[in-house]
Amino acid sequence: MHRYILLDRDGVINHDSDEFIKSPEEWLPIDGSLDAIALLNQHGFRVVIISNQSGLTRGLFDEKTLSAIHDKMRGAVAEFGGQIEAIYFCPHQAADDCKCRKPKAGLLTQFATDYDVDLSKITFIGDSLRDIQAAQAVGAIPILVKTGNGVKTLQNNPQFLTSLSIFENLYDAAKFLIDR
């Protein structure tokens, strides 16, 4: 039986941009995030990415470029001794009303089907309201990090102060998860 941790990408692992991450050069890790993934792996967790990537449908980058961004991310994680098990992404915009774009739970349910896991035992770490909502929609355990959009998400949703586990960054969240 494997243990999994689900992570949003932009704002959790790498710095986010209002202009989207459109190339491998624009993908820059947040301090400690690569260490965090390696630490999770060393403690028996398999890391899976769940990410909205509407830049595809917007024409800001193509699948080959997205693959190159993910290759860079995987390589950077590997340099720290970590590994990313899988990457699930939604290419759609909100107006497309698909089932896979967070806050809808399609990517999480696809992961659960592919890996035959009970989502109520899975933690999903994100930095935005839609990450929290997607986790809650399937009974997963949401964690909010203050990197990326996390501080703004917390300011707009003060109820999270008493209802969620909140951490400064992915590394702090990872330390919490391995210590419980």
Residue frames as a rotation matrix with the C-alpha (Angstrom) as fourth column:
MET 1
0.577 0.817 0.000 0.00
0.817 -0.577 0.000 0.00
0.000 0.000 -1.000 0.00
HIS 2
-0.484 -0.758 0.437 1.47
0.770 -0.606 -0.199 3.31
0.416 0.240 0.877 -1.11
ARG 3
0.170 0.453 -0.875 0.96
0.712 -0.671 -0.208 6.68
-0.682 -0.587 -0.436 0.53
TYR 4
-0.168 -0.137 0.976 0.32
0.897 -0.432 0.094 9.64
0.408 0.892 0.196 -1.75
ILE 5
-0.177 0.128 -0.976 0.44
0.440 -0.877 -0.195 13.40
-0.880 -0.464 0.099 -1.41
LEU 6
0.289 0.334 0.897 -1.22
0.949 -0.227 -0.221 15.60
0.130 0.915 -0.383 -4.02
LEU 7
-0.325 -0.468 -0.822 0.30
0.516 -0.816 0.260 18.99
-0.793 -0.339 0.507 -4.79
ASP 8
0.924 0.383 -0.013 -0.79
0.242 -0.609 -0.755 21.94
-0.297 0.695 -0.655 -6.84
ARG 9
0.221 -0.892 0.394 2.10
0.964 0.138 -0.228 23.13
0.149 0.430 0.890 -9.02
ASP 10
-0.271 -0.348 0.897 2.14
0.407 -0.886 -0.220 26.91
0.872 0.306 0.382 -9.52
GLY 11
0.189 0.279 0.941 2.43
-0.603 -0.724 0.336 28.74
0.775 -0.631 0.031 -6.21
VAL 12
0.929 0.099 0.358 3.24
-0.347 0.575 0.741 25.57
-0.133 -0.812 0.569 -4.25
ILE 13
0.557 -0.765 0.324 6.27
0.720 0.639 0.270 24.06
-0.414 0.083 0.907 -5.99
ASN 14
-0.476 -0.701 0.530 7.25
0.873 -0.447 0.193 26.94
0.101 0.555 0.825 -8.24
HIS 15
-0.698 0.184 -0.692 6.69
0.070 -0.944 -0.322 30.68
-0.712 -0.273 0.647 -8.28
ASP 16
0.119 0.846 0.519 3.40
0.873 0.159 -0.461 31.60
-0.473 0.508 -0.720 -9.94
SER 17
-0.916 -0.338 -0.216 2.83
0.191 -0.840 0.508 34.38
-0.353 0.424 0.834 -12.46
ASP 18
0.024 0.945 -0.328 -0.28
-0.090 -0.324 -0.942 36.31
-0.996 0.052 0.077 -13.46
GLU 19
0.126 -0.091 -0.988 1.15
-0.955 -0.282 -0.095 36.00
-0.270 0.955 -0.122 -16.98
PHE 20
0.964 0.264 0.033 1.34
-0.257 0.955 -0.149 32.18
-0.071 0.135 0.988 -16.68
ILE 21
-0.023 -0.948 0.318 4.43
-0.395 0.301 0.868 29.98
-0.918 -0.105 -0.381 -16.68
LYS 22
0.795 0.470 -0.383 4.92
-0.458 0.053 -0.887 29.68
-0.397 0.881 0.257 -20.45
SER 23
0.510 -0.700 -0.500 8.41
-0.403 0.319 -0.858 28.20
0.760 0.639 -0.120 -20.79
PRO 24
0.534 -0.402 -0.744 10.91
0.703 0.699 0.126 26.09
0.469 -0.591 0.656 -18.88
GLU 25
-0.520 -0.789 0.325 12.94
0.496 -0.590 -0.637 29.27
0.695 -0.170 0.698 -18.28
GLU 26
-0.227 0.533 0.815 9.97
-0.560 -0.756 0.339 30.83
0.797 -0.380 0.470 -16.44
TRP 27
0.748 0.458 -0.480 9.59
0.079 0.657 0.750 27.80
0.658 -0.599 0.455 -14.15
LEU 28
-0.341 -0.850 0.402 11.46
-0.360 -0.277 -0.891 28.74
0.868 -0.449 -0.211 -10.96
PRO 29
-0.014 0.352 -0.936 11.18
0.645 0.718 0.261 26.64
0.764 -0.600 -0.237 -7.79
ILE 30
0.675 0.248 0.695 10.12
-0.412 -0.654 0.634 28.18
0.612 -0.714 -0.339 -4.50
ASP 31
-0.395 -0.881 0.261 12.88
-0.704 0.107 -0.702 27.87
0.590 -0.461 -0.663 -1.89
GLY 32
-0.643 0.007 0.766 12.54
-0.650 0.524 -0.551 24.58
-0.405 -0.852 -0.333 -0.04
SER 33
0.393 0.913 -0.113 9.94
-0.846 0.310 -0.435 23.04
-0.362 0.266 0.894 -2.35
LEU 34
0.315 -0.338 -0.887 12.33
-0.588 0.664 -0.462 20.62
0.745 0.667 0.011 -4.04
ASP 35
-0.801 -0.569 0.186 13.73
-0.455 0.375 -0.808 19.60
0.390 -0.732 -0.559 -0.65
ALA 36
-0.303 0.782 0.544 10.15
-0.826 0.069 -0.560 19.08
-0.475 -0.619 0.625 0.53
ILE 37
0.610 0.526 -0.593 9.31
-0.769 0.573 -0.283 16.67
0.191 0.629 0.754 -2.28
ALA 38
-0.160 -0.761 -0.629 12.51
-0.355 0.639 -0.683 14.70
0.921 0.114 -0.372 -1.64
LEU 39
-0.815 -0.112 0.569 11.72
-0.578 0.080 -0.812 14.64
0.046 -0.990 -0.130 2.09
LEU 40
0.198 0.960 0.199 8.22
-0.906 0.257 -0.338 13.33
-0.375 -0.113 0.920 1.42
ASN 41
0.520 -0.069 -0.851 9.65
-0.566 0.719 -0.404 10.63
0.640 0.692 0.335 -0.86
GLN 42
-0.533 -0.835 -0.133 12.23
-0.399 0.387 -0.831 9.62
0.746 -0.390 -0.540 1.75
HIS 43
-0.772 0.324 0.547 9.38
-0.524 0.163 -0.836 9.06
-0.361 -0.932 0.044 4.21
GLY 44
-0.778 0.349 0.522 7.41
0.385 0.922 -0.042 6.82
-0.496 0.168 -0.852 1.88
PHE 45
0.221 0.888 -0.404 5.12
0.058 -0.426 -0.903 9.32
-0.974 0.176 -0.146 0.16
ARG 46
-0.474 -0.225 0.852 4.59
0.857 0.104 0.504 9.34
-0.202 0.969 0.143 -3.58
VAL 47
-0.419 0.212 -0.883 4.01
0.035 -0.968 -0.249 12.84
-0.907 -0.136 0.398 -4.92
VAL 48
-0.284 0.446 0.849 1.40
0.955 0.208 0.210 13.55
-0.082 0.870 -0.486 -7.58
ILE 49
-0.917 -0.063 -0.394 0.78
0.037 -0.997 0.074 16.96
-0.397 0.053 0.916 -9.16
ILE 50
-0.030 0.950 0.310 -2.78
0.975 0.096 -0.199 18.21
-0.219 0.296 -0.930 -9.78
SER 51
-0.606 -0.421 -0.675 -2.69
0.301 -0.907 0.295 21.44
-0.736 -0.024 0.676 -11.80
ASN 52
0.689 0.723 0.052 -4.87
0.414 -0.332 -0.848 23.75
-0.596 0.605 -0.528 -13.89
GLN 53
-0.501 -0.863 -0.068 -2.98
0.364 -0.282 0.888 24.69
-0.785 0.420 0.455 -17.05
SER 54
0.531 0.843 0.087 -5.39
0.490 -0.221 -0.843 26.86
-0.691 0.491 -0.531 -19.05
GLY 55
0.024 -0.618 -0.785 -2.45
-0.530 -0.674 0.514 28.45
-0.848 0.403 -0.344 -20.84
LEU 56
-0.748 -0.228 0.624 -2.73
0.299 0.723 0.622 25.50
-0.593 0.652 -0.473 -23.24
THR 57
0.055 0.880 0.473 -6.25
0.959 0.085 -0.270 26.41
-0.277 0.468 -0.839 -24.37
ARG 58
0.667 0.154 -0.729 -5.37
0.145 -0.987 -0.076 30.11
-0.731 -0.054 -0.680 -24.32
GLY 59
0.853 -0.380 0.357 -2.59
0.418 0.088 -0.904 29.39
0.312 0.921 0.234 -26.84
LEU 60
0.786 -0.580 0.216 0.16
-0.616 -0.700 0.361 30.69
-0.059 -0.417 -0.907 -24.54
PHE 61
-0.455 -0.880 0.138 2.11
-0.821 0.474 0.317 27.44
-0.344 0.031 -0.938 -24.86
ASP 62
0.244 0.498 -0.832 1.65
-0.762 0.629 0.153 24.04
0.600 0.597 0.533 -26.46
GLU 63
0.973 0.201 0.113 1.78
-0.228 0.764 0.603 20.52
0.035 -0.613 0.790 -25.02
LYS 64
0.468 -0.875 -0.128 5.42
0.589 0.416 -0.693 20.13
0.659 0.248 0.710 -26.06
THR 65
-0.250 -0.532 0.809 6.34
-0.248 -0.772 -0.585 23.22
0.936 -0.346 0.061 -24.05
LEU 66
0.522 0.494 0.695 4.28
-0.803 0.011 0.596 22.07
0.287 -0.869 0.402 -21.07
SER 67
0.938 -0.227 -0.261 6.08
0.252 0.965 0.066 18.74
0.237 -0.128 0.963 -21.26
ALA 68
0.033 -0.977 0.212 9.43
0.431 -0.177 -0.885 20.59
0.902 0.120 0.415 -21.29
ILE 69
-0.011 0.045 0.999 8.36
-0.724 -0.689 0.024 22.60
0.690 -0.723 0.040 -18.21
HIS 70
0.849 0.403 0.343 7.43
-0.528 0.602 0.600 19.36
0.035 -0.690 0.723 -16.45
ASP 71
0.651 -0.707 -0.275 10.71
0.501 0.673 -0.544 17.75
0.570 0.217 0.793 -17.53
LYS 72
-0.218 -0.730 0.648 12.58
-0.126 -0.638 -0.760 20.67
0.968 -0.247 0.047 -15.95
MET 73
0.292 0.412 0.863 10.54
-0.893 -0.205 0.400 20.30
0.342 -0.888 0.308 -12.76
ARG 74
0.991 0.084 -0.104 11.14
-0.053 0.962 0.268 16.54
0.123 -0.260 0.958 -12.59
GLY 75
0.319 -0.947 -0.039 14.87
0.488 0.199 -0.850 17.06
0.812 0.253 0.526 -13.21
ALA 76
-0.195 -0.356 0.914 15.11
-0.510 -0.759 -0.404 19.72
0.838 -0.545 -0.033 -10.52
VAL 77
0.653 0.493 0.576 13.31
-0.751 0.323 0.575 17.46
0.097 -0.808 0.581 -8.03
ALA 78
0.893 -0.340 -0.295 15.62
0.278 0.932 -0.230 14.56
0.353 0.124 0.927 -8.98
GLU 79
0.012 -0.934 0.356 18.67
0.025 -0.356 -0.934 16.72
1.000 0.020 0.019 -8.22
PHE 80
-0.205 -0.005 0.979 17.40
-0.910 -0.367 -0.193 16.84
0.360 -0.930 0.070 -4.63
GLY 81
-0.969 -0.245 0.041 16.84
-0.245 0.921 -0.303 13.09
0.036 -0.304 -0.952 -4.55
GLY 82
-0.352 0.919 0.178 13.09
-0.289 0.074 -0.955 13.26
-0.890 -0.388 0.239 -5.10
GLN 83
-0.965 0.126 0.228 10.64
0.260 0.434 0.862 12.01
0.010 0.892 -0.452 -7.67
ILE 84
-0.398 0.899 -0.184 7.24
-0.798 -0.438 -0.413 13.02
-0.452 -0.018 0.892 -8.99
GLU 85
-0.524 0.259 0.811 5.03
0.154 0.966 -0.209 9.98
-0.838 0.015 -0.546 -9.50
ALA 86
-0.270 0.538 0.799 2.56
0.963 0.144 0.228 11.55
0.007 0.831 -0.557 -11.94
ILE 87
-0.878 0.073 -0.474 1.24
-0.038 -0.996 -0.083 14.87
-0.478 -0.055 0.877 -13.23
TYR 88
-0.168 0.897 0.408 -2.44
0.976 0.209 -0.058 15.47
-0.138 0.388 -0.911 -13.91
PHE 89
-0.831 -0.109 -0.545 -3.41
0.108 -0.994 0.034 18.74
-0.545 -0.031 0.838 -15.56
CYS 90
0.280 0.934 0.224 -6.52
0.725 -0.053 -0.686 20.42
-0.629 0.354 -0.692 -16.91
PRO 91
-0.698 -0.598 0.394 -5.92
0.701 -0.457 0.548 22.35
-0.148 0.658 0.738 -20.14
HIS 92
-0.021 0.856 0.517 -9.30
0.865 -0.244 0.439 24.13
0.502 0.456 -0.735 -20.05
GLN 93
-0.841 -0.071 0.537 -10.42
-0.115 -0.945 -0.305 27.63
0.529 -0.319 0.787 -19.13
ALA 94
-0.836 0.547 0.037 -13.13
-0.001 0.065 -0.998 28.26
-0.549 -0.834 -0.054 -16.53
ALA 95
-0.224 0.793 -0.567 -15.62
-0.856 -0.438 -0.274 29.14
-0.466 0.424 0.777 -19.28
ASP 96
-0.585 -0.062 -0.809 -15.23
-0.604 0.699 0.384 25.64
0.541 0.713 -0.446 -20.76
ASP 97
0.178 0.703 0.688 -17.12
-0.983 0.164 0.086 24.22
-0.052 -0.692 0.720 -17.74
CYS 98
-0.070 -0.313 -0.947 -15.17
-0.391 0.882 -0.262 20.95
0.918 0.352 -0.184 -17.85
LYS 99
0.900 0.405 -0.162 -15.10
-0.054 0.473 0.880 18.40
0.433 -0.783 0.447 -15.04
CYS 100
0.407 -0.826 -0.389 -11.33
0.832 0.512 -0.216 18.47
0.378 -0.235 0.896 -14.61
ARG 101
-0.247 -0.530 0.811 -10.66
0.156 -0.848 -0.507 22.13
0.956 0.002 0.293 -13.84
LYS 102
-0.478 0.036 -0.878 -10.28
0.878 0.059 -0.476 22.80
0.034 -0.998 -0.060 -10.14
PRO 103
-0.517 0.011 0.856 -12.37
-0.846 0.144 -0.512 23.59
-0.129 -0.989 -0.066 -8.08
LYS 104
0.677 0.689 -0.258 -14.14
-0.717 0.697 -0.018 20.65
0.167 0.198 0.966 -9.73
ALA 105
0.272 -0.533 0.801 -12.71
-0.693 0.468 0.548 17.32
-0.667 -0.704 -0.242 -8.69
GLY 106
0.933 0.226 -0.281 -12.22
-0.361 0.596 -0.717 15.51
0.005 0.770 0.638 -12.00
LEU 107
0.170 -0.947 -0.273 -8.42
-0.575 0.130 -0.808 15.35
0.800 0.295 -0.523 -11.79
LEU 108
-0.446 -0.306 0.841 -8.56
-0.891 0.242 -0.384 14.04
-0.086 -0.921 -0.380 -8.24
THR 109
0.461 0.673 0.578 -11.12
-0.564 0.725 -0.395 11.38
-0.686 -0.144 0.714 -9.09
GLN 110
0.801 -0.259 -0.539 -9.07
-0.415 0.409 -0.813 10.37
0.431 0.875 0.221 -12.14
PHE 111
-0.296 -0.933 0.206 -6.02
-0.773 0.107 -0.625 9.98
0.561 -0.344 -0.753 -9.90
ALA 112
-0.216 0.274 0.937 -8.07
-0.834 0.448 -0.323 7.92
-0.508 -0.851 0.131 -7.42
THR 113
0.840 0.542 0.003 -9.28
-0.436 0.679 -0.591 5.64
-0.322 0.495 0.807 -10.22
ASP 114
0.539 -0.702 -0.465 -5.81
-0.487 0.191 -0.853 5.25
0.687 0.686 -0.239 -11.76
TYR 115
-0.510 -0.851 0.126 -4.14
-0.531 0.196 -0.825 4.44
0.677 -0.487 -0.551 -8.43
ASP 116
0.135 0.685 -0.716 -7.08
0.263 0.672 0.692 2.73
0.955 -0.282 -0.089 -6.71
VAL 117
-0.846 -0.457 -0.276 -6.92
0.408 -0.222 -0.885 4.94
0.343 -0.862 0.374 -3.62
ASP 118
0.273 0.875 -0.401 -9.41
0.949 -0.176 0.261 6.28
0.158 -0.452 -0.878 -1.10
LEU 119
-0.108 -0.339 0.935 -9.27
0.375 -0.885 -0.278 10.07
0.921 0.320 0.222 -1.42
SER 120
0.830 0.449 0.329 -10.41
-0.124 -0.427 0.896 10.53
0.543 -0.785 -0.298 2.20
LYS 121
0.755 -0.630 -0.180 -6.95
0.494 0.368 0.788 9.34
-0.431 -0.684 0.589 3.22
ILE 122
0.004 -0.739 0.674 -5.10
0.973 -0.153 -0.173 11.63
0.231 0.657 0.718 0.78
THR 123
0.183 -0.054 -0.982 -3.74
0.464 -0.876 0.135 15.11
-0.867 -0.480 -0.135 1.54
PHE 124
0.306 -0.061 0.950 -3.89
0.898 -0.314 -0.309 17.80
0.317 0.948 -0.041 -1.14
ILE 125
-0.079 -0.459 -0.885 -1.62
0.655 -0.693 0.301 20.82
-0.752 -0.556 0.355 -0.66
GLY 126
0.102 0.168 0.981 -2.53
0.914 -0.405 -0.025 24.00
0.393 0.899 -0.195 -2.51
ASP 127
-0.802 -0.447 -0.396 -2.30
0.556 -0.800 -0.224 27.76
-0.217 -0.400 0.890 -2.39
SER 128
-0.856 0.515 0.043 -5.72
-0.422 -0.744 0.518 28.78
0.299 0.425 0.854 -3.71
LEU 129
-0.278 0.862 0.423 -9.39
-0.789 0.047 -0.613 28.49
-0.548 -0.504 0.667 -2.85
ARG 130
0.446 0.503 -0.740 -9.98
-0.862 0.464 -0.204 26.20
0.241 0.729 0.641 -5.84
ASP 131
-0.473 -0.664 -0.579 -7.39
-0.372 0.747 -0.551 23.72
0.799 -0.045 -0.600 -4.50
ILE 132
-0.898 0.180 0.402 -9.13
-0.375 0.166 -0.912 23.61
-0.230 -0.970 -0.081 -1.13
GLN 133
0.029 0.994 -0.103 -12.56
-0.884 -0.023 -0.466 23.28
-0.466 0.104 0.879 -2.76
ALA 134
0.174 -0.022 -0.985 -11.42
-0.739 0.658 -0.145 20.43
0.651 0.752 0.098 -5.02
ALA 135
-0.828 -0.506 -0.241 -9.99
-0.192 0.660 -0.726 18.54
0.526 -0.555 -0.644 -2.03
GLN 136
-0.718 0.603 0.349 -13.14
-0.476 -0.059 -0.877 19.12
-0.508 -0.796 0.330 0.00
ALA 137
0.051 0.796 -0.603 -15.37
-0.999 0.037 -0.035 18.00
-0.005 0.604 0.797 -2.89
VAL 138
0.241 -0.025 -0.970 -13.92
-0.369 0.922 -0.116 14.49
0.897 0.386 0.213 -2.72
GLY 139
0.976 0.215 0.040 -13.31
-0.106 0.306 0.946 14.29
0.192 -0.927 0.322 1.02
ALA 140
0.215 -0.966 -0.145 -9.52
0.651 0.252 -0.716 14.66
0.728 0.060 0.683 0.71
ILE 141
0.482 -0.156 -0.862 -7.55
0.787 -0.356 0.504 16.46
-0.386 -0.921 -0.049 3.42
PRO 142
0.656 -0.222 0.722 -6.76
0.422 -0.685 -0.594 20.02
0.626 0.694 -0.355 2.30
ILE 143
0.171 -0.648 -0.742 -3.67
0.808 -0.339 0.482 21.93
-0.564 -0.682 0.466 3.41
LEU 144
0.930 0.113 0.350 -3.07
0.292 -0.807 -0.514 25.57
0.224 0.580 -0.783 2.51
VAL 145
-0.072 -0.965 -0.252 0.41
0.971 -0.125 0.202 27.02
-0.227 -0.230 0.946 2.04
LYS 146
0.520 0.280 -0.807 1.04
0.332 -0.937 -0.112 30.76
-0.787 -0.210 -0.580 2.18
THR 147
-0.661 -0.744 -0.097 3.26
0.141 -0.250 0.958 30.80
-0.737 0.619 0.270 -0.90
GLY 148
-0.769 0.358 0.529 1.82
0.584 0.058 0.810 31.78
0.259 0.932 -0.253 -4.29
ASN 149
-0.307 0.772 0.557 -1.78
-0.185 -0.622 0.761 32.90
0.934 0.130 0.333 -3.74
GLY 150
-0.253 0.215 -0.943 -1.90
0.727 0.686 -0.039 31.45
0.639 -0.695 -0.330 -0.22
VAL 151
-0.859 -0.082 -0.506 -1.80
0.437 -0.634 -0.638 34.70
-0.269 -0.769 0.580 1.77
LYS 152
-0.781 0.606 -0.148 -4.51
-0.605 -0.677 0.419 36.25
0.153 0.417 0.896 -0.43
THR 153
-0.273 0.678 -0.683 -6.58
0.019 0.713 0.701 33.06
0.962 0.178 -0.207 -0.17
LEU 154
-0.462 0.030 -0.886 -6.31
0.852 0.295 -0.434 33.21
0.248 -0.955 -0.162 3.61
GLN 155
-0.954 0.108 -0.280 -7.23
-0.005 -0.939 -0.344 36.92
-0.300 -0.327 0.896 3.72
ASN 156
-0.571 0.764 -0.301 -10.32
-0.707 -0.271 0.653 36.25
0.417 0.586 0.695 1.57
ASN 157
0.314 0.632 -0.709 -11.28
-0.123 0.767 0.630 33.14
0.941 -0.110 0.319 3.57
PRO 158
-0.320 -0.525 0.788 -10.56
-0.802 -0.292 -0.520 33.86
0.504 -0.799 -0.328 7.25
GLN 159
0.679 0.616 0.400 -12.62
-0.732 0.608 0.306 30.78
-0.054 -0.501 0.864 8.22
PHE 160
0.616 -0.513 -0.597 -9.64
-0.010 0.753 -0.658 28.71
0.788 0.411 0.459 7.04
LEU 161
-0.241 -0.746 0.621 -7.71
-0.689 -0.319 -0.651 29.89
0.683 -0.585 -0.437 10.12
THR 162
-0.254 0.209 0.944 -9.78
-0.882 0.351 -0.315 27.53
-0.397 -0.913 0.096 12.25
SER 163
0.690 0.673 0.265 -10.74
-0.498 0.708 -0.501 24.87
-0.525 0.214 0.824 9.70
LEU 164
0.887 -0.406 -0.221 -7.50
-0.001 0.476 -0.880 24.07
0.462 0.780 0.421 7.84
SER 165
0.414 -0.890 -0.191 -3.90
0.632 0.129 0.764 23.22
-0.655 -0.437 0.616 8.48
ILE 166
0.976 -0.111 0.189 -1.94
0.046 -0.737 -0.674 26.21
0.214 0.667 -0.714 7.16
PHE 167
0.402 -0.909 -0.113 1.81
0.721 0.238 0.651 26.39
-0.565 -0.343 0.750 6.62
GLU 168
0.216 -0.429 -0.877 4.30
-0.289 -0.886 0.362 28.99
-0.933 0.175 -0.315 5.43
ASN 169
-0.071 -0.350 -0.934 5.46
-0.997 -0.005 0.078 26.80
-0.032 0.937 -0.348 2.55
LEU 170
0.614 0.308 -0.727 5.60
-0.493 0.869 -0.047 23.28
0.617 0.387 0.685 1.16
TYR 171
-0.382 -0.831 -0.405 8.64
-0.100 0.473 -0.876 22.37
0.919 -0.294 -0.263 3.24
ASP 172
-0.760 0.150 0.632 6.86
-0.650 -0.193 -0.735 23.21
0.012 -0.970 0.244 6.50
ALA 173
0.356 0.934 -0.046 3.80
-0.934 0.353 -0.048 21.24
-0.029 0.060 0.998 5.36
ALA 174
0.340 -0.308 -0.889 6.02
-0.306 0.857 -0.414 18.27
0.889 0.413 0.197 4.46
LYS 175
-0.766 -0.635 0.103 7.70
-0.266 0.167 -0.949 18.32
0.585 -0.754 -0.297 7.89
PHE 176
-0.337 0.738 0.585 4.25
-0.910 -0.095 -0.404 18.30
-0.243 -0.669 0.703 9.52
LEU 177
0.568 0.644 -0.512 3.09
-0.780 0.620 -0.086 15.35
0.262 0.448 0.854 7.39
ILE 178
0.060 -0.603 -0.795 6.12
-0.132 0.785 -0.605 13.18
0.989 0.141 -0.033 8.11
ASP 179
-0.847 -0.416 0.330 5.97
-0.333 -0.069 -0.941 13.94
0.414 -0.907 -0.080 11.83
ARG 180
-0.081 0.879 0.469 2.36
-0.997 -0.080 -0.021 12.86
0.019 -0.469 0.883 12.33
